[in-house]
Amino acid sequence: MLLSLAARRRVLVVGGKGGVGKTSVASAVALDQARTGRRVLLVSTDPAHNLAHLWGVPVGDQGARVAPRLEAVEIDPARATASHLAAVRETLRRAVPEHLTREVDRHLELARDAPGMHEAAVLERLGEVIDRGAAEADLVVVDTAPSGHTAHLLGLPEQMGRWTDGLLRRHERTRRLDVARANLGDEEAAAVLGPARAGRFARGARARGRESRGLEIREVLERRRALLTRLRGTLTDPSTTAFVVVLVAEHLPVLESVELVEQLGGTGVPVAGLVVNRRSPAQGDLLTARRAVEDGQLAAIRSALPGVPLVEVPLLAGEVVGVDGVERLADVLQA
């Protein structure tokens, strides 16, 4: 089920509770698809940088080749935030008078640690990487951060899109008032807008500069809106993207996985499958008892999510580390 989902999609998103093997499963699927001849981009949004630890090679935000036809990228929240703020700073410095540039810098430094700033920057970076993958790769596999972060992140495109639309509407109203003010004399402006508003808009027009500056800001906002629109369209299109939840057959991961599926459904992101990782073999008294507990948890999640396909992955004798470990898991997924 898991490999067939990846084979029929352009994007595969892997989520779930921390510590259940998301990075291992995502890497194994990516390697399997690369071995079929597809060009694969493996992306992690987890700030823990588990891809580098698993593959045993430096990865980073700029990406690295970890196997033939397989490139890995670790999105760095701090780097993404710094890059985002640098772009905003450059745009604003061109759009405001020189004496206000220090004020712009001060506000942006305060914004660096504002709630939601890192998530917004990571989301935009993810959109850029998926756009790049659509142009250069046959499949993008996204290894996400733990469940709560993932559900919040994937709900952001719609929220940020609405916020950007609001900024664009406000910018357009301001632009029209500036144009009207520029076409009116001082007395006419006072008659139409009233003395107080005429004075305020005159000062605003001087502060914002000419129409060309306003157009630059609008272009930036429209590029962001287009990026978020494409990302949301990609994530919510079941013919393009499959989201799978990885879990282990234990009480808390099962409960968290059910909640994640419900949260994702609320954001318009359908879940295509469940991967129950590290299933114990029924050998010996201890493992047989453990297997029975796991069977009970599997019955619970099948009852809670009857329409979601489920695949089981057995517990492996060795760790999934390095190319050899990922290959062993990929071979198991094919069985």
KETOR-412437 format. One record per residue (C-alpha): residue number from 1; x, y, z. Coordinates in steps of 0.05 Angstrom, whole numbers, plus 5000, padded with zeros to 4 digits. Example, Ala and Ser with C-alpha at 12.3 -4.5 7.8 and 13.67 -1.06 7.14 Angstrom:
2
<nr 1; u 5246; v 4910; w 5156>
<nr 2; u 5273; v 4979; w 5143>
# end
This chain:
335
<nr 1; u 5000; v 5000; w 5000>
<nr 2; u 5053; v 5050; w 5021>
<nr 3; u 5098; v 5042; w 4960>
<nr 4; u 5040; v 5041; w 4912>
<nr 5; u 5015; v 5107; w 4942>
<nr 6; u 5084; v 5138; w 4929>
<nr 7; u 5088; v 5108; w 4859>
<nr 8; u 5023; v 5142; w 4838>
<nr 9; u 5036; v 5211; w 4869>
<nr 10; u 5082; v 5270; w 4860>
<nr 11; u 5084; v 5286; w 4935>
<nr 12; u 5083; v 5240; w 4996>
<nr 13; u 5078; v 5271; w 5065>
<nr 14; u 5097; v 5229; w 5125>
<nr 15; u 5072; v 5250; w 5194>
<nr 16; u 5060; v 5222; w 5263>
<nr 17; u 5081; v 5225; w 5336>
<nr 18; u 5154; v 5236; w 5352>
<nr 19; u 5197; v 5174; w 5358>
<nr 20; u 5154; v 5126; w 5317>
<nr 21; u 5201; v 5122; w 5257>
<nr 22; u 5174; v 5176; w 5210>
<nr 23; u 5243; v 5193; w 5183>
<nr 24; u 5261; v 5120; w 5173>
<nr 25; u 5197; v 5105; w 5135>
<nr 26; u 5202; v 5169; w 5093>
<nr 27; u 5275; v 5153; w 5076>
<nr 28; u 5259; v 5081; w 5058>
<nr 29; u 5202; v 5102; w 5012>
<nr 30; u 5245; v 5155; w 4979>
<nr 31; u 5302; v 5105; w 4968>
<nr 32; u 5254; v 5053; w 4940>
<nr 33; u 5226; v 5102; w 4890>
<nr 34; u 5296; v 5126; w 4870>
<nr 35; u 5316; v 5054; w 4857>
<nr 36; u 5258; v 5049; w 4807>
<nr 37; u 5290; v 5105; w 4767>
<nr 38; u 5249; v 5164; w 4793>
<nr 39; u 5284; v 5229; w 4814>
<nr 40; u 5266; v 5239; w 4887>
<nr 41; u 5272; v 5299; w 4934>
<nr 42; u 5269; v 5280; w 5008>
<nr 43; u 5252; v 5341; w 5052>
<nr 44; u 5250; v 5347; w 5127>
<nr 45; u 5213; v 5402; w 5165>
<nr 46; u 5235; v 5374; w 5232>
<nr 47; u 5286; v 5422; w 5265>
<nr 48; u 5319; v 5361; w 5298>
<nr 49; u 5354; v 5347; w 5231>
<nr 50; u 5343; v 5272; w 5234>
<nr 51; u 5358; v 5261; w 5161>
<nr 52; u 5431; v 5276; w 5171>
<nr 53; u 5433; v 5230; w 5232>
<nr 54; u 5398; v 5174; w 5196>
<nr 55; u 5437; v 5177; w 5130>
<nr 56; u 5503; v 5191; w 5166>
<nr 57; u 5521; v 5250; w 5120>
<nr 58; u 5514; v 5326; w 5126>
<nr 59; u 5449; v 5348; w 5093>
<nr 60; u 5429; v 5419; w 5111>
<nr 61; u 5382; v 5470; w 5080>
<nr 62; u 5417; v 5471; w 5012>
<nr 63; u 5411; v 5396; w 5004>
<nr 64; u 5457; v 5337; w 4992>
<nr 65; u 5458; v 5275; w 4948>
<nr 66; u 5448; v 5215; w 4995>
<nr 67; u 5438; v 5161; w 4941>
<nr 68; u 5433; v 5157; w 4865>
<nr 69; u 5374; v 5199; w 4841>
<nr 70; u 5358; v 5217; w 4914>
<nr 71; u 5371; v 5286; w 4943>
<nr 72; u 5355; v 5306; w 5015>
<nr 73; u 5341; v 5375; w 5044>
<nr 74; u 5332; v 5395; w 5117>
<nr 75; u 5293; v 5459; w 5124>
<nr 76; u 5326; v 5501; w 5178>
<nr 77; u 5275; v 5545; w 5215>
<nr 78; u 5327; v 5596; w 5237>
<nr 79; u 5357; v 5602; w 5168>
<nr 80; u 5288; v 5605; w 5136>
<nr 81; u 5268; v 5660; w 5184>
<nr 82; u 5332; v 5700; w 5172>
<nr 83; u 5323; v 5694; w 5096>
<nr 84; u 5250; v 5715; w 5100>
<nr 85; u 5266; v 5776; w 5144>
<nr 86; u 5324; v 5796; w 5100>
<nr 87; u 5278; v 5797; w 5039>
<nr 88; u 5226; v 5838; w 5077>
<nr 89; u 5279; v 5887; w 5101>
<nr 90; u 5305; v 5898; w 5030>
<nr 91; u 5235; v 5911; w 5004>
<nr 92; u 5216; v 5959; w 5061>
<nr 93; u 5282; v 5997; w 5056>
<nr 94; u 5266; v 6014; w 4984>
<nr 95; u 5194; v 6033; w 5002>
<nr 96; u 5205; v 6081; w 5060>
<nr 97; u 5245; v 6145; w 5068>
<nr 98; u 5317; v 6137; w 5089>
<nr 99; u 5306; v 6166; w 5159>
<nr 100; u 5258; v 6108; w 5175>
<nr 101; u 5305; v 6051; w 5157>
<nr 102; u 5331; v 6044; w 5228>
<nr 103; u 5259; v 6038; w 5252>
<nr 104; u 5247; v 5984; w 5200>
<nr 105; u 5308; v 5946; w 5225>
<nr 106; u 5285; v 5952; w 5297>
<nr 107; u 5215; v 5925; w 5283>
<nr 108; u 5242; v 5867; w 5242>
<nr 109; u 5290; v 5846; w 5297>
<nr 110; u 5231; v 5845; w 5345>
<nr 111; u 5192; v 5804; w 5294>
<nr 112; u 5247; v 5751; w 5290>
<nr 113; u 5222; v 5717; w 5353>
<nr 114; u 5148; v 5735; w 5346>
<nr 115; u 5099; v 5677; w 5355>
<nr 116; u 5087; v 5642; w 5289>
<nr 117; u 5146; v 5675; w 5253>
<nr 118; u 5187; v 5611; w 5247>
<nr 119; u 5126; v 5570; w 5225>
<nr 120; u 5110; v 5621; w 5171>
<nr 121; u 5182; v 5622; w 5147>
<nr 122; u 5185; v 5545; w 5146>
<nr 123; u 5119; v 5543; w 5108>
<nr 124; u 5144; v 5590; w 5054>
<nr 125; u 5209; v 5551; w 5049>
<nr 126; u 5170; v 5486; w 5043>
<nr 127; u 5129; v 5517; w 4987>
<nr 128; u 5193; v 5537; w 4951>
<nr 129; u 5223; v 5468; w 4959>
<nr 130; u 5160; v 5433; w 4934>
<nr 131; u 5158; v 5481; w 4874>
<nr 132; u 5230; v 5462; w 4860>
<nr 133; u 5214; v 5389; w 4867>
<nr 134; u 5156; v 5396; w 4819>
<nr 135; u 5204; v 5424; w 4767>
<nr 136; u 5265; v 5380; w 4780>
<nr 137; u 5240; v 5315; w 4811>
<nr 138; u 5188; v 5261; w 4799>
<nr 139; u 5171; v 5253; w 4873>
<nr 140; u 5177; v 5297; w 4935>
<nr 141; u 5176; v 5260; w 5002>
<nr 142; u 5164; v 5305; w 5062>
<nr 143; u 5187; v 5281; w 5131>
<nr 144; u 5148; v 5325; w 5179>
<nr 145; u 5159; v 5346; w 5251>
<nr 146; u 5117; v 5312; w 5307>
<nr 147; u 5042; v 5312; w 5301>
<nr 148; u 5020; v 5378; w 5334>
<nr 149; u 5071; v 5419; w 5295>
<nr 150; u 5052; v 5385; w 5230>
<nr 151; u 4977; v 5396; w 5238>
<nr 152; u 4989; v 5469; w 5254>
<nr 153; u 5038; v 5478; w 5197>
<nr 154; u 4992; v 5447; w 5145>
<nr 155; u 4934; v 5491; w 5168>
<nr 156; u 4975; v 5554; w 5158>
<nr 157; u 4970; v 5562; w 5082>
<nr 158; u 4896; v 5580; w 5085>
<nr 159; u 4906; v 5626; w 5146>
<nr 160; u 4966; v 5661; w 5116>
<nr 161; u 4931; v 5667; w 5049>
<nr 162; u 4872; v 5703; w 5082>
<nr 163; u 4920; v 5749; w 5120>
<nr 164; u 4958; v 5765; w 5055>
<nr 165; u 4893; v 5779; w 5019>
<nr 166; u 4876; v 5828; w 5075>
<nr 167; u 4943; v 5863; w 5066>
<nr 168; u 4931; v 5868; w 4991>
<nr 169; u 4862; v 5898; w 5001>
<nr 170; u 4890; v 5948; w 5050>
<nr 171; u 4947; v 5965; w 5003>
<nr 172; u 4899; v 5975; w 4945>
<nr 173; u 4856; v 6023; w 4986>
<nr 174; u 4917; v 6062; w 5006>
<nr 175; u 4942; v 6065; w 4934>
<nr 176; u 4876; v 6092; w 4909>
<nr 177; u 4875; v 6145; w 4963>
<nr 178; u 4946; v 6165; w 4945>
<nr 179; u 4928; v 6170; w 4872>
<nr 180; u 4867; v 6212; w 4889>
<nr 181; u 4909; v 6256; w 4934>
<nr 182; u 4962; v 6265; w 4880>
<nr 183; u 4908; v 6287; w 4830>
<nr 184; u 4878; v 6338; w 4877>
<nr 185; u 4904; v 6405; w 4899>
<nr 186; u 4909; v 6419; w 4973>
<nr 187; u 4843; v 6457; w 4974>
<nr 188; u 4807; v 6404; w 4933>
<nr 189; u 4835; v 6348; w 4978>
<nr 190; u 4811; v 6385; w 5039>
<nr 191; u 4742; v 6392; w 5008>
<nr 192; u 4737; v 6319; w 4989>
<nr 193; u 4772; v 6285; w 5047>
<nr 194; u 4766; v 6338; w 5101>
<nr 195; u 4826; v 6377; w 5127>
<nr 196; u 4849; v 6326; w 5177>
<nr 197; u 4847; v 6266; w 5129>
<nr 198; u 4876; v 6307; w 5072>
<nr 199; u 4936; v 6325; w 5116>
<nr 200; u 4944; v 6254; w 5140>
<nr 201; u 4943; v 6224; w 5070>
<nr 202; u 4990; v 6277; w 5045>
<nr 203; u 5040; v 6257; w 5098>
<nr 204; u 5027; v 6184; w 5083>
<nr 205; u 5039; v 6194; w 5009>
<nr 206; u 5106; v 6228; w 5023>
<nr 207; u 5125; v 6172; w 5071>
<nr 208; u 5108; v 6116; w 5023>
<nr 209; u 5138; v 6146; w 4962>
<nr 210; u 5114; v 6142; w 4891>
<nr 211; u 5070; v 6091; w 4857>
<nr 212; u 5130; v 6048; w 4837>
<nr 213; u 5146; v 6034; w 4909>
<nr 214; u 5075; v 6013; w 4922>
<nr 215; u 5076; v 5967; w 4863>
<nr 216; u 5138; v 5932; w 4889>
<nr 217; u 5104; v 5917; w 4956>
<nr 218; u 5043; v 5892; w 4919>
<nr 219; u 5086; v 5846; w 4876>
<nr 220; u 5118; v 5816; w 4939>
<nr 221; u 5050; v 5803; w 4970>
<nr 222; u 5022; v 5773; w 4907>
<nr 223; u 5083; v 5726; w 4900>
<nr 224; u 5071; v 5703; w 4971>
<nr 225; u 4997; v 5692; w 4958>
<nr 226; u 5012; v 5653; w 4895>
<nr 227; u 5063; v 5609; w 4932>
<nr 228; u 5013; v 5594; w 4988>
<nr 229; u 4957; v 5581; w 4939>
<nr 230; u 5000; v 5530; w 4901>
<nr 231; u 5022; v 5497; w 4966>
<nr 232; u 4952; v 5490; w 4992>
<nr 233; u 4928; v 5465; w 4925>
<nr 234; u 4983; v 5412; w 4924>
<nr 235; u 4971; v 5388; w 4996>
<nr 236; u 4895; v 5382; w 4988>
<nr 237; u 4896; v 5347; w 4919>
<nr 238; u 4892; v 5272; w 4931>
<nr 239; u 4912; v 5257; w 4860>
<nr 240; u 4978; v 5294; w 4871>
<nr 241; u 4993; v 5285; w 4946>
<nr 242; u 4985; v 5228; w 4995>
<nr 243; u 4992; v 5240; w 5070>
<nr 244; u 5009; v 5178; w 5112>
<nr 245; u 5012; v 5174; w 5187>
<nr 246; u 5065; v 5131; w 5220>
<nr 247; u 5053; v 5102; w 5289>
<nr 248; u 5070; v 5045; w 5334>
<nr 249; u 5016; v 4999; w 5364>
<nr 250; u 5014; v 5032; w 5432>
<nr 251; u 4959; v 5069; w 5468>
<nr 252; u 4986; v 5141; w 5465>
<nr 253; u 5011; v 5138; w 5392>
<nr 254; u 4944; v 5109; w 5371>
<nr 255; u 4904; v 5164; w 5405>
<nr 256; u 4950; v 5218; w 5377>
<nr 257; u 4946; v 5188; w 5307>
<nr 258; u 4869; v 5189; w 5309>
<nr 259; u 4871; v 5262; w 5331>
<nr 260; u 4921; v 5279; w 5276>
<nr 261; u 4877; v 5247; w 5222>
<nr 262; u 4818; v 5288; w 5247>
<nr 263; u 4858; v 5353; w 5251>
<nr 264; u 4885; v 5343; w 5180>
<nr 265; u 4815; v 5329; w 5154>
<nr 266; u 4794; v 5395; w 5184>
<nr 267; u 4847; v 5432; w 5144>
<nr 268; u 4827; v 5397; w 5079>
<nr 269; u 4887; v 5349; w 5079>
<nr 270; u 4861; v 5277; w 5071>
<nr 271; u 4901; v 5219; w 5101>
<nr 272; u 4913; v 5164; w 5051>
<nr 273; u 4942; v 5110; w 5097>
<nr 274; u 4968; v 5088; w 5165>
<nr 275; u 5036; v 5055; w 5175>
<nr 276; u 5041; v 5014; w 5239>
<nr 277; u 5116; v 5010; w 5250>
<nr 278; u 5158; v 4960; w 5291>
<nr 279; u 5106; v 4905; w 5298>
<nr 280; u 5131; v 4853; w 5347>
<nr 281; u 5137; v 4780; w 5325>
<nr 282; u 5095; v 4728; w 5362>
<nr 283; u 5155; v 4688; w 5387>
<nr 284; u 5167; v 4670; w 5459>
<nr 285; u 5124; v 4688; w 5519>
<nr 286; u 5146; v 4761; w 5523>
<nr 287; u 5139; v 4777; w 5450>
<nr 288; u 5074; v 4738; w 5444>
<nr 289; u 5044; v 4778; w 5502>
<nr 290; u 5070; v 4842; w 5470>
<nr 291; u 5039; v 4823; w 5403>
<nr 292; u 4972; v 4812; w 5437>
<nr 293; u 4974; v 4883; w 5467>
<nr 294; u 4991; v 4911; w 5398>
<nr 295; u 4933; v 4872; w 5367>
<nr 296; u 4886; v 4907; w 5415>
<nr 297; u 4913; v 4975; w 5395>
<nr 298; u 4907; v 4958; w 5321>
<nr 299; u 4834; v 4938; w 5332>
<nr 300; u 4823; v 5006; w 5367>
<nr 301; u 4852; v 5047; w 5310>
<nr 302; u 4816; v 5006; w 5257>
<nr 303; u 4751; v 5019; w 5294>
<nr 304; u 4765; v 5094; w 5300>
<nr 305; u 4789; v 5102; w 5228>
<nr 306; u 4754; v 5047; w 5188>
<nr 307; u 4762; v 5080; w 5121>
<nr 308; u 4837; v 5091; w 5123>
<nr 309; u 4882; v 5036; w 5094>
<nr 310; u 4933; v 5007; w 5143>
<nr 311; u 4999; v 4971; w 5131>
<nr 312; u 5043; v 4937; w 5183>
<nr 313; u 5119; v 4940; w 5184>
<nr 314; u 5155; v 4888; w 5226>
<nr 315; u 5206; v 4903; w 5279>
<nr 316; u 5276; v 4897; w 5249>
<nr 317; u 5334; v 4864; w 5284>
<nr 318; u 5381; v 4922; w 5269>
<nr 319; u 5376; v 4998; w 5272>
<nr 320; u 5356; v 5037; w 5210>
<nr 321; u 5420; v 5077; w 5203>
<nr 322; u 5461; v 5093; w 5141>
<nr 323; u 5447; v 5071; w 5070>
<nr 324; u 5449; v 4997; w 5088>
<nr 325; u 5397; v 5006; w 5143>
<nr 326; u 5351; v 5046; w 5097>
<nr 327; u 5358; v 4994; w 5043>
<nr 328; u 5338; v 4938; w 5091>
<nr 329; u 5275; v 4976; w 5110>
<nr 330; u 5260; v 4991; w 5037>
<nr 331; u 5265; v 4917; w 5022>
<nr 332; u 5217; v 4901; w 5078>
<nr 333; u 5167; v 4952; w 5051>
<nr 334; u 5169; v 4916; w 4984>
<nr 335; u 5152; v 4848; w 5015>
# end
